[in-house]
Structures are given as structure tokens and as C-alpha cells.
Amino acid sequence: MPDYQIADRFQQNALLEILPECRTDLKLYWHHWKQQSPALQQLTQTILEQAEQHLNYPIPI
């Protein structure tokens, strides 16, 4: 796509859907050890919560 067609979106750091009708569903996985530090437990929980809010389908926990 020529730069002049997306210059305003690029300057705003905005994403541009080139083919919105061509979507692909794929499962995302968060790999982690069963034994985690408290910081990694919090990170894992935050990622799961945010993913469930912002992605298209609920995440089995």
C-alpha cells in the first residue's frame, strides 16, 4: 500500500485493516511453568483477564 494512502494513520500510530473481510481465527496460548513467582502469577492473571476482555472469544482458565 503506497505511503501516501496511509500517511495520516501511520503518523497516528494507528493500525490499518487492509482486508477486513479476510479474518483468520487462531488460538493463542500462554505458556508458563506450573511453579511461578508471585510476579509471574500476577502477569499471567493480567494477561488472561485482558485477553478475555479484548479478544473475540472467552478464554478457558
N, CA, C, O and CB atoms as a CASP TS submission, in Angstrom:
PFRMAT TS
TARGET T0000
AUTHOR 0000-0000-0000
METHOD Language model
MODEL 1
PARENT N/A
ATOM      1  N   MET     1       0.849  -1.163   0.000  1.00  0.00           N
ATOM      2  CA  MET     1       0.000   0.000   0.000  1.00  0.00           C
ATOM      3  C   MET     1       0.899   1.232   0.000  1.00  0.00           C
ATOM      4  O   MET     1       1.798   1.342   0.834  1.00  0.00           O
ATOM      5  CB  MET     1      -0.969  -0.005   1.219  1.00  0.00           C
ATOM      6  N   PRO     2       0.668   2.148  -0.919  1.00  0.00           N
ATOM      7  CA  PRO     2       1.509   3.348  -1.001  1.00  0.00           C
ATOM      8  C   PRO     2       1.439   4.186   0.274  1.00  0.00           C
ATOM      9  O   PRO     2       0.390   4.314   0.905  1.00  0.00           O
ATOM     10  CB  PRO     2       1.093   4.199  -2.197  1.00  0.00           C
ATOM     11  N   ASP     3       2.579   4.743   0.625  1.00  0.00           N
ATOM     12  CA  ASP     3       2.671   5.540   1.848  1.00  0.00           C
ATOM     13  C   ASP     3       1.674   6.692   1.870  1.00  0.00           C
ATOM     14  O   ASP     3       1.107   6.994   2.921  1.00  0.00           O
ATOM     15  CB  ASP     3       4.072   6.082   2.005  1.00  0.00           C
ATOM     16  N   TYR     4       1.454   7.329   0.744  1.00  0.00           N
ATOM     17  CA  TYR     4       0.563   8.489   0.744  1.00  0.00           C
ATOM     18  C   TYR     4      -0.874   8.109   1.089  1.00  0.00           C
ATOM     19  O   TYR     4      -1.642   8.962   1.534  1.00  0.00           O
ATOM     20  CB  TYR     4       0.601   9.175  -0.611  1.00  0.00           C
ATOM     21  N   GLN     5      -1.250   6.856   0.894  1.00  0.00           N
ATOM     22  CA  GLN     5      -2.607   6.427   1.215  1.00  0.00           C
ATOM     23  C   GLN     5      -2.797   6.177   2.712  1.00  0.00           C
ATOM     24  O   GLN     5      -3.922   6.214   3.211  1.00  0.00           O
ATOM     25  CB  GLN     5      -2.947   5.170   0.439  1.00  0.00           C
ATOM     26  N   ILE     6      -1.729   5.931   3.406  1.00  0.00           N
ATOM     27  CA  ILE     6      -1.846   5.627   4.833  1.00  0.00           C
ATOM     28  C   ILE     6      -1.042   6.582   5.713  1.00  0.00           C
ATOM     29  O   ILE     6      -0.862   6.319   6.902  1.00  0.00           O
ATOM     30  CB  ILE     6      -1.395   4.209   5.091  1.00  0.00           C
ATOM     31  N   ALA     7      -0.568   7.666   5.156  1.00  0.00           N
ATOM     32  CA  ALA     7       0.315   8.578   5.893  1.00  0.00           C
ATOM     33  C   ALA     7      -0.320   9.082   7.183  1.00  0.00           C
ATOM     34  O   ALA     7       0.340   9.114   8.222  1.00  0.00           O
ATOM     35  CB  ALA     7       0.690   9.761   5.016  1.00  0.00           C
ATOM     36  N   ASP     8      -1.599   9.479   7.134  1.00  0.00           N
ATOM     37  CA  ASP     8      -2.232  10.007   8.345  1.00  0.00           C
ATOM     38  C   ASP     8      -2.364   8.935   9.418  1.00  0.00           C
ATOM     39  O   ASP     8      -2.140   9.217  10.595  1.00  0.00           O
ATOM     40  CB  ASP     8      -3.608  10.585   8.017  1.00  0.00           C
ATOM     41  N   ARG     9      -2.723   7.711   9.038  1.00  0.00           N
ATOM     42  CA  ARG     9      -2.834   6.613  10.009  1.00  0.00           C
ATOM     43  C   ARG     9      -1.454   6.260  10.572  1.00  0.00           C
ATOM     44  O   ARG     9      -1.320   5.971  11.761  1.00  0.00           O
ATOM     45  CB  ARG     9      -3.482   5.363   9.351  1.00  0.00           C
ATOM     46  N   PHE    10      -0.449   6.285   9.726  1.00  0.00           N
ATOM     47  CA  PHE    10       0.908   5.954  10.146  1.00  0.00           C
ATOM     48  C   PHE    10       1.413   6.969  11.167  1.00  0.00           C
ATOM     49  O   PHE    10       2.033   6.586  12.159  1.00  0.00           O
ATOM     50  CB  PHE    10       1.851   5.900   8.933  1.00  0.00           C
ATOM     51  N   GLN    11       1.160   8.243  10.943  1.00  0.00           N
ATOM     52  CA  GLN    11       1.599   9.288  11.869  1.00  0.00           C
ATOM     53  C   GLN    11       0.886   9.185  13.214  1.00  0.00           C
ATOM     54  O   GLN    11       1.432   9.602  14.236  1.00  0.00           O
ATOM     55  CB  GLN    11       1.359  10.666  11.261  1.00  0.00           C
ATOM     56  N   GLN    12      -0.328   8.633  13.225  1.00  0.00           N
ATOM     57  CA  GLN    12      -1.090   8.462  14.464  1.00  0.00           C
ATOM     58  C   GLN    12      -0.766   7.136  15.152  1.00  0.00           C
ATOM     59  O   GLN    12      -1.350   6.812  16.186  1.00  0.00           O
ATOM     60  CB  GLN    12      -2.587   8.543  14.174  1.00  0.00           C
ATOM     61  N   ASN    13       0.163   6.373  14.578  1.00  0.00           N
ATOM     62  CA  ASN    13       0.477   5.031  15.075  1.00  0.00           C
ATOM     63  C   ASN    13      -0.775   4.159  15.134  1.00  0.00           C
ATOM     64  O   ASN    13      -0.937   3.362  16.057  1.00  0.00           O
ATOM     65  CB  ASN    13       1.126   5.114  16.464  1.00  0.00           C
ATOM     66  N   ALA    14      -1.647   4.310  14.162  1.00  0.00           N
ATOM     67  CA  ALA    14      -2.898   3.558  14.107  1.00  0.00           C
ATOM     68  C   ALA    14      -2.743   2.347  13.191  1.00  0.00           C
ATOM     69  O   ALA    14      -2.045   2.390  12.178  1.00  0.00           O
ATOM     70  CB  ALA    14      -4.056   4.458  13.621  1.00  0.00           C
ATOM     71  N   LEU    15      -3.412   1.274  13.579  1.00  0.00           N
ATOM     72  CA  LEU    15      -3.417   0.089  12.733  1.00  0.00           C
ATOM     73  C   LEU    15      -4.394   0.291  11.588  1.00  0.00           C
ATOM     74  O   LEU    15      -5.378   1.020  11.716  1.00  0.00           O
ATOM     75  CB  LEU    15      -3.781  -1.172  13.546  1.00  0.00           C
ATOM     76  N   LEU    16      -4.119  -0.349  10.490  1.00  0.00           N
ATOM     77  CA  LEU    16      -4.969  -0.235   9.318  1.00  0.00           C
ATOM     78  C   LEU    16      -5.332  -1.629   8.847  1.00  0.00           C
ATOM     79  O   LEU    16      -4.453  -2.430   8.527  1.00  0.00           O
ATOM     80  CB  LEU    16      -4.272   0.568   8.192  1.00  0.00           C
ATOM     81  N   GLU    17      -6.633  -1.925   8.802  1.00  0.00           N
ATOM     82  CA  GLU    17      -7.073  -3.219   8.284  1.00  0.00           C
ATOM     83  C   GLU    17      -7.088  -3.134   6.767  1.00  0.00           C
ATOM     84  O   GLU    17      -7.866  -2.378   6.186  1.00  0.00           O
ATOM     85  CB  GLU    17      -8.483  -3.615   8.843  1.00  0.00           C
ATOM     86  N   ILE    18      -6.238  -3.901   6.141  1.00  0.00           N
ATOM     87  CA  ILE    18      -6.156  -3.875   4.687  1.00  0.00           C
ATOM     88  C   ILE    18      -7.265  -4.721   4.073  1.00  0.00           C
ATOM     89  O   ILE    18      -7.877  -4.314   3.085  1.00  0.00           O
ATOM     90  CB  ILE    18      -4.784  -4.372   4.216  1.00  0.00           C
ATOM     91  N   LEU    19      -7.529  -5.881   4.638  1.00  0.00           N
ATOM     92  CA  LEU    19      -8.586  -6.772   4.152  1.00  0.00           C
ATOM     93  C   LEU    19      -9.480  -7.187   5.319  1.00  0.00           C
ATOM     94  O   LEU    19      -9.350  -8.308   5.810  1.00  0.00           O
ATOM     95  CB  LEU    19      -7.979  -8.026   3.453  1.00  0.00           C
ATOM     96  N   PRO    20     -10.379  -6.321   5.777  1.00  0.00           N
ATOM     97  CA  PRO    20     -11.188  -6.649   6.950  1.00  0.00           C
ATOM     98  C   PRO    20     -12.092  -7.859   6.751  1.00  0.00           C
ATOM     99  O   PRO    20     -12.484  -8.502   7.725  1.00  0.00           O
ATOM    100  CB  PRO    20     -12.023  -5.468   7.327  1.00  0.00           C
ATOM    101  N   GLU    21     -12.424  -8.173   5.522  1.00  0.00           N
ATOM    102  CA  GLU    21     -13.291  -9.330   5.264  1.00  0.00           C
ATOM    103  C   GLU    21     -12.526 -10.654   5.311  1.00  0.00           C
ATOM    104  O   GLU    21     -13.137 -11.722   5.278  1.00  0.00           O
ATOM    105  CB  GLU    21     -13.967  -9.180   3.909  1.00  0.00           C
ATOM    106  N   CYS    22     -11.228 -10.594   5.384  1.00  0.00           N
ATOM    107  CA  CYS    22     -10.403 -11.809   5.410  1.00  0.00           C
ATOM    108  C   CYS    22      -9.781 -11.972   6.796  1.00  0.00           C
ATOM    109  O   CYS    22      -8.620 -11.624   7.011  1.00  0.00           O
ATOM    110  CB  CYS    22      -9.291 -11.755   4.312  1.00  0.00           C
ATOM    111  N   ARG    23     -10.550 -12.492   7.712  1.00  0.00           N
ATOM    112  CA  ARG    23     -10.050 -12.702   9.077  1.00  0.00           C
ATOM    113  C   ARG    23      -9.745 -14.177   9.290  1.00  0.00           C
ATOM    114  O   ARG    23     -10.358 -15.050   8.676  1.00  0.00           O
ATOM    115  CB  ARG    23     -11.077 -12.205  10.128  1.00  0.00           C
ATOM    116  N   THR    24      -8.806 -14.433  10.153  1.00  0.00           N
ATOM    117  CA  THR    24      -8.436 -15.797  10.488  1.00  0.00           C
ATOM    118  C   THR    24      -8.477 -15.949  12.002  1.00  0.00           C
ATOM    119  O   THR    24      -7.788 -15.236  12.731  1.00  0.00           O
ATOM    120  CB  THR    24      -7.030 -16.156   9.925  1.00  0.00           C
ATOM    121  N   ASP    25      -9.293 -16.888  12.460  1.00  0.00           N
ATOM    122  CA  ASP    25      -9.327 -17.183  13.886  1.00  0.00           C
ATOM    123  C   ASP    25      -8.203 -18.150  14.216  1.00  0.00           C
ATOM    124  O   ASP    25      -8.005 -19.148  13.523  1.00  0.00           O
ATOM    125  CB  ASP    25     -10.702 -17.769  14.305  1.00  0.00           C
ATOM    126  N   LEU    26      -7.480 -17.853  15.263  1.00  0.00           N
ATOM    127  CA  LEU    26      -6.470 -18.789  15.727  1.00  0.00           C
ATOM    128  C   LEU    26      -6.382 -18.722  17.233  1.00  0.00           C
ATOM    129  O   LEU    26      -6.577 -17.670  17.844  1.00  0.00           O
ATOM    130  CB  LEU    26      -5.105 -18.494  15.089  1.00  0.00           C
ATOM    131  N   LYS    27      -6.088 -19.854  17.812  1.00  0.00           N
ATOM    132  CA  LYS    27      -5.994 -19.933  19.266  1.00  0.00           C
ATOM    133  C   LYS    27      -4.631 -19.438  19.717  1.00  0.00           C
ATOM    134  O   LYS    27      -3.601 -19.758  19.123  1.00  0.00           O
ATOM    135  CB  LYS    27      -6.237 -21.376  19.757  1.00  0.00           C
ATOM    136  N   LEU    28      -4.652 -18.654  20.779  1.00  0.00           N
ATOM    137  CA  LEU    28      -3.422 -18.151  21.366  1.00  0.00           C
ATOM    138  C   LEU    28      -3.181 -18.878  22.678  1.00  0.00           C
ATOM    139  O   LEU    28      -4.125 -19.197  23.401  1.00  0.00           O
ATOM    140  CB  LEU    28      -3.487 -16.615  21.581  1.00  0.00           C
ATOM    141  N   TYR    29      -1.946 -19.131  22.977  1.00  0.00           N
ATOM    142  CA  TYR    29      -1.594 -19.869  24.188  1.00  0.00           C
ATOM    143  C   TYR    29      -0.575 -19.081  24.989  1.00  0.00           C
ATOM    144  O   TYR    29       0.333 -18.463  24.433  1.00  0.00           O
ATOM    145  CB  TYR    29      -1.047 -21.268  23.843  1.00  0.00           C
ATOM    146  N   TRP    30      -0.736 -19.113  26.294  1.00  0.00           N
ATOM    147  CA  TRP    30       0.223 -18.508  27.212  1.00  0.00           C
ATOM    148  C   TRP    30       0.930 -19.662  27.908  1.00  0.00           C
ATOM    149  O   TRP    30       0.351 -20.328  28.767  1.00  0.00           O
ATOM    150  CB  TRP    30      -0.478 -17.530  28.252  1.00  0.00           C
ATOM    151  N   HIS    31       2.172 -19.893  27.539  1.00  0.00           N
ATOM    152  CA  HIS    31       2.941 -20.994  28.117  1.00  0.00           C
ATOM    153  C   HIS    31       3.687 -20.491  29.354  1.00  0.00           C
ATOM    154  O   HIS    31       4.326 -19.440  29.333  1.00  0.00           O
ATOM    155  CB  HIS    31       3.938 -21.588  27.073  1.00  0.00           C
ATOM    156  N   HIS    32       3.586 -21.270  30.423  1.00  0.00           N
ATOM    157  CA  HIS    32       4.273 -20.892  31.654  1.00  0.00           C
ATOM    158  C   HIS    32       4.482 -22.135  32.514  1.00  0.00           C
ATOM    159  O   HIS    32       3.828 -23.160  32.318  1.00  0.00           O
ATOM    160  CB  HIS    32       3.469 -19.811  32.432  1.00  0.00           C
ATOM    161  N   TRP    33       5.391 -22.027  33.453  1.00  0.00           N
ATOM    162  CA  TRP    33       5.646 -23.114  34.385  1.00  0.00           C
ATOM    163  C   TRP    33       4.521 -23.183  35.402  1.00  0.00           C
ATOM    164  O   TRP    33       3.881 -22.174  35.697  1.00  0.00           O
ATOM    165  CB  TRP    33       7.007 -22.933  35.088  1.00  0.00           C
ATOM    166  N   LYS    34       4.278 -24.378  35.939  1.00  0.00           N
ATOM    167  CA  LYS    34       3.269 -24.504  36.997  1.00  0.00           C
ATOM    168  C   LYS    34       3.727 -23.774  38.262  1.00  0.00           C
ATOM    169  O   LYS    34       2.920 -23.147  38.949  1.00  0.00           O
ATOM    170  CB  LYS    34       2.990 -25.998  37.309  1.00  0.00           C
ATOM    171  N   GLN    35       5.011 -23.858  38.562  1.00  0.00           N
ATOM    172  CA  GLN    35       5.569 -23.145  39.714  1.00  0.00           C
ATOM    173  C   GLN    35       6.009 -21.762  39.237  1.00  0.00           C
ATOM    174  O   GLN    35       6.950 -21.643  38.452  1.00  0.00           O
ATOM    175  CB  GLN    35       6.775 -23.939  40.359  1.00  0.00           C
ATOM    176  N   GLN    36       5.329 -20.720  39.710  1.00  0.00           N
ATOM    177  CA  GLN    36       5.661 -19.366  39.283  1.00  0.00           C
ATOM    178  C   GLN    36       5.918 -18.483  40.498  1.00  0.00           C
ATOM    179  O   GLN    36       5.393 -18.716  41.586  1.00  0.00           O
ATOM    180  CB  GLN    36       4.532 -18.775  38.417  1.00  0.00           C
ATOM    181  N   SER    37       6.730 -17.479  40.281  1.00  0.00           N
ATOM    182  CA  SER    37       6.918 -16.466  41.321  1.00  0.00           C
ATOM    183  C   SER    37       5.627 -15.650  41.417  1.00  0.00           C
ATOM    184  O   SER    37       4.826 -15.658  40.482  1.00  0.00           O
ATOM    185  CB  SER    37       8.162 -15.538  41.008  1.00  0.00           C
ATOM    186  N   PRO    38       5.416 -14.956  42.522  1.00  0.00           N
ATOM    187  CA  PRO    38       4.216 -14.115  42.633  1.00  0.00           C
ATOM    188  C   PRO    38       4.093 -13.096  41.490  1.00  0.00           C
ATOM    189  O   PRO    38       2.992 -12.825  41.012  1.00  0.00           O
ATOM    190  CB  PRO    38       4.227 -13.382  43.965  1.00  0.00           C
ATOM    191  N   ALA    39       5.218 -12.539  41.061  1.00  0.00           N
ATOM    192  CA  ALA    39       5.175 -11.564  39.961  1.00  0.00           C
ATOM    193  C   ALA    39       4.687 -12.220  38.669  1.00  0.00           C
ATOM    194  O   ALA    39       3.881 -11.635  37.945  1.00  0.00           O
ATOM    195  CB  ALA    39       6.568 -10.937  39.740  1.00  0.00           C
ATOM    196  N   LEU    40       5.169 -13.429  38.377  1.00  0.00           N
ATOM    197  CA  LEU    40       4.720 -14.125  37.168  1.00  0.00           C
ATOM    198  C   LEU    40       3.281 -14.597  37.292  1.00  0.00           C
ATOM    199  O   LEU    40       2.567 -14.652  36.291  1.00  0.00           O
ATOM    200  CB  LEU    40       5.625 -15.310  36.875  1.00  0.00           C
ATOM    201  N   GLN    41       2.841 -14.938  38.492  1.00  0.00           N
ATOM    202  CA  GLN    41       1.431 -15.291  38.692  1.00  0.00           C
ATOM    203  C   GLN    41       0.544 -14.092  38.374  1.00  0.00           C
ATOM    204  O   GLN    41      -0.489 -14.235  37.720  1.00  0.00           O
ATOM    205  CB  GLN    41       1.185 -15.776  40.145  1.00  0.00           C
ATOM    206  N   GLN    42       0.945 -12.918  38.835  1.00  0.00           N
ATOM    207  CA  GLN    42       0.172 -11.704  38.564  1.00  0.00           C
ATOM    208  C   GLN    42       0.182 -11.381  37.076  1.00  0.00           C
ATOM    209  O   GLN    42      -0.848 -11.006  36.517  1.00  0.00           O
ATOM    210  CB  GLN    42       0.730 -10.517  39.367  1.00  0.00           C
ATOM    211  N   LEU    43       1.331 -11.523  36.434  1.00  0.00           N
ATOM    212  CA  LEU    43       1.424 -11.276  34.995  1.00  0.00           C
ATOM    213  C   LEU    43       0.513 -12.222  34.224  1.00  0.00           C
ATOM    214  O   LEU    43      -0.209 -11.793  33.324  1.00  0.00           O
ATOM    215  CB  LEU    43       2.874 -11.430  34.515  1.00  0.00           C
ATOM    216  N   THR    44       0.541 -13.506  34.570  1.00  0.00           N
ATOM    217  CA  THR    44      -0.311 -14.495  33.915  1.00  0.00           C
ATOM    218  C   THR    44      -1.778 -14.133  34.092  1.00  0.00           C
ATOM    219  O   THR    44      -2.541 -14.173  33.128  1.00  0.00           O
ATOM    220  CB  THR    44      -0.038 -15.901  34.473  1.00  0.00           C
ATOM    221  N   GLN    45      -2.181 -13.784  35.296  1.00  0.00           N
ATOM    222  CA  GLN    45      -3.575 -13.423  35.562  1.00  0.00           C
ATOM    223  C   GLN    45      -3.986 -12.189  34.764  1.00  0.00           C
ATOM    224  O   GLN    45      -5.081 -12.147  34.203  1.00  0.00           O
ATOM    225  CB  GLN    45      -3.785 -13.174  37.061  1.00  0.00           C
ATOM    226  N   THR    46      -3.121 -11.195  34.714  1.00  0.00           N
ATOM    227  CA  THR    46      -3.418  -9.968  33.972  1.00  0.00           C
ATOM    228  C   THR    46      -3.557 -10.246  32.485  1.00  0.00           C
ATOM    229  O   THR    46      -4.465  -9.724  31.840  1.00  0.00           O
ATOM    230  CB  THR    46      -2.328  -8.923  34.207  1.00  0.00           C
ATOM    231  N   ILE    47      -2.672 -11.058  31.939  1.00  0.00           N
ATOM    232  CA  ILE    47      -2.755 -11.403  30.515  1.00  0.00           C
ATOM    233  C   ILE    47      -4.060 -12.121  30.216  1.00  0.00           C
ATOM    234  O   ILE    47      -4.722 -11.807  29.227  1.00  0.00           O
ATOM    235  CB  ILE    47      -1.561 -12.278  30.096  1.00  0.00           C
ATOM    236  N   LEU    48      -4.441 -13.078  31.049  1.00  0.00           N
ATOM    237  CA  LEU    48      -5.694 -13.806  30.829  1.00  0.00           C
ATOM    238  C   LEU    48      -6.904 -12.875  30.910  1.00  0.00           C
ATOM    239  O   LEU    48      -7.809 -12.965  30.081  1.00  0.00           O
ATOM    240  CB  LEU    48      -5.836 -14.937  31.853  1.00  0.00           C
ATOM    241  N   GLU    49      -6.927 -11.995  31.888  1.00  0.00           N
ATOM    242  CA  GLU    49      -8.054 -11.065  32.035  1.00  0.00           C
ATOM    243  C   GLU    49      -8.154 -10.117  30.844  1.00  0.00           C
ATOM    244  O   GLU    49      -9.240  -9.901  30.306  1.00  0.00           O
ATOM    245  CB  GLU    49      -7.914 -10.259  33.330  1.00  0.00           C
ATOM    246  N   GLN    50      -7.031  -9.559  30.439  1.00  0.00           N
ATOM    247  CA  GLN    50      -7.040  -8.621  29.317  1.00  0.00           C
ATOM    248  C   GLN    50      -7.395  -9.318  28.005  1.00  0.00           C
ATOM    249  O   GLN    50      -8.118  -8.764  27.177  1.00  0.00           O
ATOM    250  CB  GLN    50      -5.681  -7.936  29.191  1.00  0.00           C
ATOM    251  N   ALA    51      -6.891 -10.516  27.821  1.00  0.00           N
ATOM    252  CA  ALA    51      -7.205 -11.263  26.601  1.00  0.00           C
ATOM    253  C   ALA    51      -8.696 -11.555  26.530  1.00  0.00           C
ATOM    254  O   ALA    51      -9.300 -11.440  25.464  1.00  0.00           O
ATOM    255  CB  ALA    51      -6.400 -12.575  26.542  1.00  0.00           C
ATOM    256  N   GLU    52      -9.289 -11.930  27.648  1.00  0.00           N
ATOM    257  CA  GLU    52     -10.723 -12.230  27.645  1.00  0.00           C
ATOM    258  C   GLU    52     -11.547 -10.978  27.344  1.00  0.00           C
ATOM    259  O   GLU    52     -12.597 -11.068  26.707  1.00  0.00           O
ATOM    260  CB  GLU    52     -11.148 -12.826  28.998  1.00  0.00           C
ATOM    261  N   GLN    53     -11.086  -9.830  27.790  1.00  0.00           N
ATOM    262  CA  GLN    53     -11.801  -8.575  27.530  1.00  0.00           C
ATOM    263  C   GLN    53     -11.666  -8.114  26.087  1.00  0.00           C
ATOM    264  O   GLN    53     -12.626  -7.608  25.505  1.00  0.00           O
ATOM    265  CB  GLN    53     -11.294  -7.490  28.454  1.00  0.00           C
ATOM    266  N   HIS    54     -10.479  -8.285  25.502  1.00  0.00           N
ATOM    267  CA  HIS    54     -10.187  -7.642  24.226  1.00  0.00           C
ATOM    268  C   HIS    54     -10.174  -8.572  23.019  1.00  0.00           C
ATOM    269  O   HIS    54     -10.170  -8.103  21.881  1.00  0.00           O
ATOM    270  CB  HIS    54      -8.883  -6.969  24.317  1.00  0.00           C
ATOM    271  N   LEU    55     -10.166  -9.859  23.244  1.00  0.00           N
ATOM    272  CA  LEU    55     -10.186 -10.787  22.116  1.00  0.00           C
ATOM    273  C   LEU    55     -11.614 -11.242  21.857  1.00  0.00           C
ATOM    274  O   LEU    55     -12.517 -10.954  22.643  1.00  0.00           O
ATOM    275  CB  LEU    55      -9.266 -12.003  22.382  1.00  0.00           C
ATOM    276  N   ASN    56     -11.811 -11.943  20.769  1.00  0.00           N
ATOM    277  CA  ASN    56     -13.160 -12.257  20.305  1.00  0.00           C
ATOM    278  C   ASN    56     -13.859 -13.392  21.018  1.00  0.00           C
ATOM    279  O   ASN    56     -15.063 -13.566  20.825  1.00  0.00           O
ATOM    280  CB  ASN    56     -13.111 -12.571  18.892  1.00  0.00           C
ATOM    281  N   TYR    57     -13.179 -14.166  21.823  1.00  0.00           N
ATOM    282  CA  TYR    57     -13.837 -15.297  22.469  1.00  0.00           C
ATOM    283  C   TYR    57     -13.283 -15.474  23.871  1.00  0.00           C
ATOM    284  O   TYR    57     -12.133 -15.124  24.136  1.00  0.00           O
ATOM    285  CB  TYR    57     -13.652 -16.590  21.646  1.00  0.00           C
ATOM    286  N   PRO    58     -14.095 -16.015  24.771  1.00  0.00           N
ATOM    287  CA  PRO    58     -13.627 -16.216  26.147  1.00  0.00           C
ATOM    288  C   PRO    58     -12.517 -17.251  26.226  1.00  0.00           C
ATOM    289  O   PRO    58     -12.420 -18.150  25.390  1.00  0.00           O
ATOM    290  CB  PRO    58     -14.783 -16.638  27.037  1.00  0.00           C
ATOM    291  N   ILE    59     -11.699 -17.110  27.225  1.00  0.00           N
ATOM    292  CA  ILE    59     -10.558 -17.998  27.407  1.00  0.00           C
ATOM    293  C   ILE    59     -10.866 -18.989  28.520  1.00  0.00           C
ATOM    294  O   ILE    59     -11.216 -18.581  29.628  1.00  0.00           O
ATOM    295  CB  ILE    59      -9.272 -17.193  27.726  1.00  0.00           C
ATOM    296  N   PRO    60     -10.741 -20.289  28.244  1.00  0.00           N
ATOM    297  CA  PRO    60     -10.922 -21.251  29.335  1.00  0.00           C
ATOM    298  C   PRO    60      -9.745 -21.165  30.297  1.00  0.00           C
ATOM    299  O   PRO    60      -8.591 -21.256  29.880  1.00  0.00           O
ATOM    300  CB  PRO    60     -11.066 -22.693  28.783  1.00  0.00           C
ATOM    301  N   ILE    61     -10.028 -20.993  31.558  1.00  0.00           N
ATOM    302  CA  ILE    61      -8.950 -20.868  32.557  1.00  0.00           C
ATOM    303  C   ILE    61      -8.872 -22.150  33.361  1.00  0.00           C
ATOM    304  O   ILE    61      -8.036 -22.267  34.256  1.00  0.00           O
ATOM    305  CB  ILE    61      -9.184 -19.645  33.501  1.00  0.00           C
TER
END
